[in-house]
């Protein structure tokens, strides 16, 4: 078999596994995998195939022989697909990387360096810019993930559908509420300590749940703006797909129910349900009947499975309050955006995040320094 022309000649990061989950993504692999192989500094590159029916696996064997392949017998979704694959990989750090991400020279080194020098950090992400508009922040992660007090996710560089242009304003490194699953470096010991992604989510918001659990467990989550990647986005489910609407609204309720502290849960949950219903009515008024029905199904299915979510909540104690978690806007993003017209992250005037004191992570599982 021919040698891989894209394989990196260096071996500086052999303890890092870059793991790409694939389902019928032949063209995405053909387009973006070369940059991953060329710029990942000797890290292992692994493609996990979720029972694709195209010729993705054949493409890998024929054109990218240096890539390791893990094949699932069925489509397990994003969460279980990664969970099962990562039990088979021995590495210090895992990189969860979407198949529609173009990486850049030197992208991986700053992320790994951050985890190396700060043992309490369980996960981090780079700056995510839009592949189609390279000067613009990309929806799924942008300049680091935040939450408002009701659990609505947003980013530095993205509030709802409003995306900022990158002027270097988010080139810093700081703690955030969540790191994007489109490109997230995770400490393997922390991943396994918390059991990986919540499989009941199937897809969407699963990385936010994982990062919230990291904070609750005493770890930290960071953004590293000196690393940049370019994300296409919407490769699996377009934002207009009712299935995506269903998953976002169902998982949004589960996210809150699992992770919010008891002292705040009741009030937050009632407000969130009310806003979800207002969103459904707005969809009806706009003629998006399938999306409105998806919101109703999401609520129905969440409450039907509340026993399961209660069990997950009990297993995830303790729960930090809003004031105790970096990356949280203590007010309502919905009101700030739609009521007050705030369109950029700086308009929200959120205080800079700061790393927690070292003793905060005293109960974190010891980190192995073994390099594989």
C-alpha positions as CSV (number, residue, x, y, z in Angstrom):
1,X,0.0,0.0,0.0
2,X,1.2,3.5,-0.8
3,X,2.7,5.6,2.0
4,X,0.5,8.4,3.4
5,X,1.6,11.7,1.8
6,X,-0.1,13.7,4.6
7,X,1.4,11.9,7.6
8,X,3.3,14.2,9.9
9,X,7.1,13.6,10.0
10,X,7.3,14.6,13.7
11,X,6.5,12.6,16.8
12,X,6.2,15.3,19.4
13,X,2.6,14.5,20.6
14,X,2.3,10.7,20.5
15,X,0.3,10.8,23.8
16,X,-2.5,12.7,22.1
17,X,-5.3,10.9,20.1
18,X,-7.2,13.0,17.6
19,X,-10.5,11.2,17.3
20,X,-13.0,12.0,14.4
21,X,-16.5,10.5,14.5
22,X,-17.8,9.7,11.0
23,X,-21.2,8.7,9.6
24,X,-21.4,8.8,5.8
25,X,-18.9,11.6,5.7
26,X,-16.7,10.4,2.8
27,X,-16.4,13.8,1.2
28,X,-15.8,15.6,4.5
29,X,-13.0,13.2,5.3
30,X,-11.5,13.6,1.8
31,X,-11.6,17.3,2.2
32,X,-10.5,17.9,5.8
33,X,-8.5,14.9,6.9
34,X,-5.4,16.0,5.0
35,X,-5.0,19.2,7.1
36,X,-5.4,17.1,10.3
37,X,-2.7,14.7,9.3
38,X,-0.4,17.5,8.1
39,X,-0.7,19.7,11.2
40,X,-1.2,17.5,14.2
41,X,2.4,17.1,15.2
42,X,2.6,13.3,15.4
43,X,-0.6,12.8,17.3
44,X,-2.5,9.6,16.6
45,X,-5.3,10.2,14.2
46,X,-8.3,7.9,14.7
47,X,-11.6,7.8,12.7
48,X,-14.5,6.2,14.4
49,X,-17.0,5.0,11.8
50,X,-20.7,4.9,13.0
51,X,-21.7,2.1,10.5
52,X,-21.5,4.3,7.4
53,X,-23.3,3.1,4.3
54,X,-21.0,5.1,1.9
55,X,-17.4,4.1,1.2
56,X,-15.8,6.1,4.0
57,X,-13.9,3.2,5.3
58,X,-12.6,2.2,1.9
59,X,-11.5,5.8,1.3
60,X,-9.5,5.7,4.5
61,X,-7.8,2.4,3.7
62,X,-6.9,3.5,0.2
63,X,-5.8,7.1,0.7
64,X,-5.0,7.6,4.4
65,X,-3.3,4.4,5.6
66,X,-1.7,6.0,8.6
67,X,-5.2,6.7,10.1
68,X,-6.5,4.2,12.7
69,X,-10.0,3.1,12.1
70,X,-12.6,1.9,14.7
71,X,-15.8,0.5,13.2
72,X,-19.1,0.4,15.1
73,X,-21.6,-2.2,14.0
74,X,-24.4,0.4,14.1
75,X,-24.9,4.1,14.3
76,X,-24.5,4.8,18.0
77,X,-24.9,8.6,17.7
78,X,-22.4,11.2,18.8
79,X,-22.4,10.4,22.5
80,X,-22.2,6.6,22.6
81,X,-20.1,6.6,19.4
82,X,-17.4,8.5,21.2
83,X,-17.9,6.8,24.6
84,X,-17.4,3.3,23.1
85,X,-14.4,4.3,21.0
86,X,-12.5,6.1,23.7
87,X,-12.6,3.0,25.9
88,X,-10.4,1.4,23.3
89,X,-7.8,4.2,23.1
90,X,-4.9,4.6,25.5
91,X,-3.8,8.2,25.5
92,X,-3.2,11.1,27.9
93,X,-5.4,13.5,26.0
94,X,-8.3,12.9,23.5
95,X,-9.2,15.5,20.9
96,X,-12.9,15.3,19.9
97,X,-12.8,16.7,16.3
98,X,-15.7,17.1,13.9
99,X,-15.1,15.7,10.4
100,X,-15.9,19.2,8.9
101,X,-13.1,21.1,10.7
102,X,-10.0,22.4,8.9
103,X,-7.1,22.7,11.3
104,X,-4.2,25.1,11.0
105,X,-0.4,24.8,11.5
106,X,0.4,24.7,15.2
107,X,-3.3,24.4,16.3
108,X,-2.7,21.5,18.7
109,X,0.3,22.6,20.6
110,X,-1.2,25.5,22.6
111,X,-4.2,23.3,23.7
112,X,-2.0,20.5,24.9
113,X,0.4,23.0,26.6
114,X,-2.6,24.4,28.5
115,X,-3.5,21.0,29.8
116,X,0.1,20.1,30.6
117,X,0.7,23.2,32.8
118,X,-2.7,23.2,34.5
119,X,-3.6,19.7,35.9
120,X,-7.1,20.9,37.1
121,X,-8.1,21.7,33.5
122,X,-10.2,18.8,32.1
123,X,-11.1,20.3,28.7
124,X,-10.3,23.2,26.4
125,X,-11.2,24.4,22.9
126,X,-9.5,26.7,20.3
127,X,-11.0,29.7,18.5
128,X,-13.6,28.5,16.1
129,X,-14.1,30.5,12.9
130,X,-16.4,29.8,10.0
131,X,-15.0,27.9,7.1
132,X,-17.2,29.7,4.6
133,X,-16.4,33.1,6.1
134,X,-13.0,32.9,7.7
135,X,-13.1,36.3,9.4
136,X,-16.3,35.5,11.2
137,X,-16.8,33.4,14.3
138,X,-18.5,30.1,13.9
139,X,-21.8,29.3,15.7
140,X,-20.8,26.1,17.5
141,X,-18.1,27.4,19.9
142,X,-16.8,30.7,18.6
143,X,-14.6,32.3,21.3
144,X,-15.6,30.0,24.1
145,X,-18.9,28.7,25.5
146,X,-21.0,30.5,28.1
147,X,-24.4,29.9,29.7
148,X,-27.0,32.4,31.1
149,X,-28.7,31.7,34.4
150,X,-31.5,29.7,32.7
151,X,-29.0,27.4,30.9
152,X,-29.2,29.0,27.5
153,X,-25.9,28.5,25.7
154,X,-24.0,31.3,23.9
155,X,-20.5,32.2,23.0
156,X,-18.0,35.0,23.0
157,X,-18.5,36.1,19.4
158,X,-22.0,34.6,19.0
159,X,-25.3,35.5,20.6
160,X,-28.2,33.5,19.1
161,X,-27.9,34.1,15.4
162,X,-25.7,37.1,15.6
163,X,-22.0,36.4,14.7
164,X,-19.1,38.8,15.3
165,X,-16.2,39.4,13.0
166,X,-12.8,38.3,14.4
167,X,-10.6,41.3,15.2
168,X,-8.4,39.4,17.7
169,X,-10.7,40.5,20.5
170,X,-10.9,36.9,21.8
171,X,-7.2,35.8,21.4
172,X,-6.8,35.3,25.1
173,X,-7.0,32.2,27.3
174,X,-9.7,32.0,30.0
175,X,-12.0,29.6,31.9
176,X,-15.4,29.2,30.2
177,X,-18.6,27.3,31.0
178,X,-18.2,24.9,28.2
179,X,-15.9,23.9,25.3
180,X,-17.3,23.1,21.9
181,X,-17.6,19.5,20.9
182,X,-16.6,20.5,17.3
183,X,-13.0,20.7,18.6
184,X,-12.4,19.9,22.2
185,X,-9.3,18.5,23.9
186,X,-10.1,16.4,26.9
187,X,-7.9,15.0,29.7
188,X,-8.5,11.2,29.4
189,X,-8.4,10.6,33.2
190,X,-11.2,13.2,33.7
191,X,-13.2,11.8,30.8
192,X,-13.2,8.3,32.3
193,X,-13.7,9.5,35.9
194,X,-17.0,11.1,34.8
195,X,-18.1,8.4,32.4
196,X,-17.8,10.4,29.2
197,X,-20.7,11.9,27.4
198,X,-24.4,11.5,28.5
199,X,-25.6,8.8,26.0
200,X,-29.3,9.7,26.5
201,X,-28.6,13.0,24.8
202,X,-27.7,11.1,21.6
203,X,-26.4,14.4,20.1
204,X,-26.5,18.2,20.7
205,X,-25.6,19.9,24.0
206,X,-23.8,16.8,25.2
207,X,-20.5,18.7,25.5
208,X,-22.2,21.4,27.6
209,X,-23.4,18.8,30.0
210,X,-20.0,17.2,30.2
211,X,-18.3,20.5,30.9
212,X,-20.9,21.4,33.5
213,X,-20.2,18.1,35.2
214,X,-16.5,18.8,35.0
215,X,-17.0,22.1,36.9
216,X,-19.3,20.4,39.5
217,X,-16.7,17.7,40.0
218,X,-13.9,20.2,40.7
219,X,-12.2,20.4,37.3
220,X,-11.9,23.5,35.1
221,X,-12.8,24.1,31.4
222,X,-10.9,26.6,29.3
223,X,-10.7,28.5,26.0
224,X,-7.3,28.9,24.3
225,X,-7.5,31.7,21.7
226,X,-4.0,31.3,20.4
227,X,-5.2,28.2,18.5
228,X,-7.5,28.5,15.5
229,X,-9.6,26.1,13.5
230,X,-12.3,26.6,10.8
231,X,-15.6,24.8,11.1
232,X,-18.2,24.2,8.4
233,X,-21.1,23.4,10.8
234,X,-24.5,21.8,10.2
235,X,-23.0,18.7,8.6
236,X,-25.2,16.2,10.4
237,X,-28.4,18.1,11.1
238,X,-29.1,21.6,9.7
239,X,-30.4,24.1,12.1
240,X,-33.7,24.2,10.3
241,X,-34.2,20.4,10.8
242,X,-37.1,19.7,13.3
243,X,-35.0,16.8,14.7
244,X,-32.3,19.3,15.7
245,X,-35.0,21.5,17.3
246,X,-36.3,18.5,19.3
247,X,-32.9,17.5,20.5
248,X,-31.9,21.0,21.6
249,X,-35.1,21.6,23.6
250,X,-35.2,18.2,25.2
251,X,-31.6,18.2,26.0
252,X,-31.8,21.8,27.2
253,X,-34.3,20.7,29.9
254,X,-32.2,17.7,30.8
255,X,-29.0,19.8,31.0
256,X,-30.6,22.1,33.6
257,X,-32.3,19.3,35.6
258,X,-29.1,17.3,35.8
259,X,-26.7,20.0,36.8
260,X,-28.4,23.0,38.5
261,X,-28.2,23.3,42.3
262,X,-31.3,22.4,44.3
263,X,-31.6,25.9,45.7
264,X,-31.9,27.4,42.2
265,X,-33.5,24.6,40.2
266,X,-37.2,25.2,40.8
267,X,-37.3,28.9,39.8
268,X,-34.9,28.4,36.9
269,X,-36.8,25.4,35.5
270,X,-40.2,27.0,35.6
271,X,-38.9,30.1,33.8
272,X,-37.1,27.9,31.2
273,X,-40.3,25.9,30.4
274,X,-42.2,29.2,30.0
275,X,-39.7,30.6,27.6
276,X,-39.7,27.3,25.6
277,X,-43.5,27.6,25.2
278,X,-43.1,31.2,24.0
279,X,-40.5,29.9,21.5
280,X,-43.0,27.3,20.3
281,X,-45.7,29.9,19.9
282,X,-43.3,32.1,17.9
283,X,-42.5,29.2,15.6
284,X,-46.3,28.7,15.0
285,X,-46.7,32.4,14.2
286,X,-43.9,32.0,11.7
287,X,-45.4,28.9,10.1
288,X,-42.7,26.6,11.4
289,X,-45.3,24.0,12.5
290,X,-42.9,21.0,12.5
291,X,-40.5,22.9,14.8
292,X,-43.3,23.9,17.2
293,X,-44.4,20.2,17.4
294,X,-40.8,19.3,18.0
295,X,-40.7,21.5,21.1
296,X,-43.9,19.9,22.5
297,X,-42.5,16.4,21.9
298,X,-39.2,17.4,23.6
299,X,-41.1,18.5,26.7
300,X,-43.3,15.4,26.7
301,X,-40.3,13.0,26.3
302,X,-38.3,14.8,29.0
303,X,-41.0,14.4,31.6
304,X,-41.8,10.9,30.5
305,X,-38.1,10.0,31.3
306,X,-37.8,12.1,34.4
307,X,-37.0,9.1,36.6
308,X,-33.9,8.5,34.5
309,X,-32.8,12.2,34.6
310,X,-33.4,12.2,38.4
311,X,-31.0,9.3,38.8
312,X,-28.4,11.1,36.7
313,X,-28.8,14.2,38.8
314,X,-28.3,12.3,42.0
315,X,-25.1,10.7,40.6
316,X,-23.7,14.1,39.6
317,X,-23.6,15.9,43.0
318,X,-22.5,18.4,44.2
319,X,-24.0,21.2,42.1
320,X,-22.4,24.6,41.9
321,X,-24.5,27.8,42.0
322,X,-24.6,30.3,39.2
323,X,-22.2,32.6,41.2
324,X,-19.7,29.7,41.6
325,X,-19.3,28.7,37.9
326,X,-17.1,30.8,35.6
327,X,-18.6,31.5,32.2
328,X,-22.1,32.2,33.4
329,X,-24.2,35.3,32.7
330,X,-26.1,35.9,35.9
331,X,-29.1,37.4,34.0
332,X,-31.4,36.3,31.1
333,X,-29.8,36.2,27.7
334,X,-33.2,36.1,26.1
335,X,-34.2,39.4,27.7
336,X,-30.8,41.0,27.0
337,X,-30.9,40.0,23.3
338,X,-34.6,40.4,22.4
339,X,-35.7,42.9,25.0
340,X,-32.6,45.2,25.4
341,X,-31.1,44.8,21.9
342,X,-27.7,43.5,23.1
343,X,-26.0,41.9,20.1
344,X,-22.4,41.3,21.1
345,X,-20.7,39.6,24.0
346,X,-19.1,42.8,25.2
347,X,-22.6,44.4,25.4
348,X,-23.4,41.9,28.2
349,X,-20.6,43.3,30.4
350,X,-19.8,39.9,31.9
351,X,-16.8,40.1,34.4
352,X,-13.7,38.4,33.2
353,X,-13.5,34.8,34.3
354,X,-10.7,33.8,36.7
355,X,-9.3,30.3,37.4
356,X,-10.5,28.9,40.8
357,X,-8.1,28.6,43.7
358,X,-5.8,25.5,43.6
359,X,-7.6,23.9,46.5
360,X,-10.8,23.9,44.5
361,X,-9.6,20.9,42.6
362,X,-8.1,19.0,45.5
363,X,-10.4,16.0,45.1
364,X,-9.7,15.6,41.3
365,X,-8.4,12.2,40.4
366,X,-4.6,12.2,40.3
367,X,-3.2,12.7,36.8
368,X,-1.0,10.1,35.3
369,X,2.1,11.5,33.7
370,X,2.7,8.4,31.6
371,X,3.1,9.1,27.9
372,X,2.0,6.4,25.6
